């Protein structure tokens, strides 16, 4: 809540919504003993056997009914173009995202 509270944007009116959802997508299949995990707000997903995370990310953006509110973090230019074309509201480079996290520190 310290990170969220560092920006006075009315977050206190809806604490649950202030937290937001995060999905991390990895290439390929999960390691043995680990499957896709959804912890309610944090999802760890794997693209599947022989599939690239990029394709799964684009697919997820494309089917999201609120894609304009989706922020994709990537420094991969072709992926950035694909998710923008799929309707993503924002694309942030990995370095820029890291700096945002550091600023909230």
Secondary structure, DSSP 8 states (H G I E B T S, - for coil): -HHHHTS-SSGGG-HHHHH--EEEEESS---TT---EE-SSEEEEE--TT--HHHHHHHHHHH-TTGGG-EEE---HHHHHHHHHTT-SEEE-HHHHHHHHHHH-
